[in-house]
C-alpha cells in the first residue's frame, strides 16, 4: 500500500485520497505525484518518447474525470491507472506498430570488447531482439499488453488481472500460452523466467 503523510490525519491510501478528491479536487494531485513517473515509464516503453507524455496526460485526465467511479476500498490505484493507460495506448497503436517495425529492422550490433565479463550475454540479447520483436508483433493486442504489464511494468498477476479487467486464472492461462509460444519461437529460451521466479 502506498501512503502519504498528511499531518494530523495520519496517512492516506490512494483510495482515501481519491475519495477526498470528490470534495477537494486538489487531493488528486497527490495521485499524479505518486504514480505519473511509473505510468510514464510504461508508456515510454510501449510507445517511445514522442507519445509517452501524451499518454500520461490522457490517463490522468481520464482518471480524474472518472474518479467518482473508483472503488475507494482499493488502497493502490496503480492497476486502475494501468487499465486506463492501456486504453490510451490502444489509441496510439499505429505508433506502437511503427516502434515494433523499427525494432525488428535493427541489425544486431557487433560485440564490443569484453570489459566486464558480460559481453556474451549482451550479444545474445541483441541478436534475439529482432526475433523477440517479431514474436511480440504476432501476439494479439490483449496478450501483448498482458505480457508487457508483467514483464515491463512489474505488476503482479492480480494487479495485471485488475488492469486488464479479467480474472487471475485468465491471466495465468494466457501467460502460460504466451510463454509456450515465445519459448518455441526463441528456440527454447523463456524470456519471462525471471518474472516467474519473483511472481
Secondary structure, 3 states (H helix, E strand, C coil): CCCEECHHHCEECHHHHHHHHCCCHHHHHHHHHHHHHHHHHHHHHHHCHHHHHHHHHHHHHHHHHCHHHCCCCCCCCHHHHHHHHHHHHHCCHHHHHHHHHHHHHCCCCCCCCCCCCCHHHHHHHHHHHHHHHHHHHHCCHHHHHHHHHHHCCCCCHHHHHHHHCCCHHHHHHHHHHHHHHHHHHCCCCCCCHHHHHHC
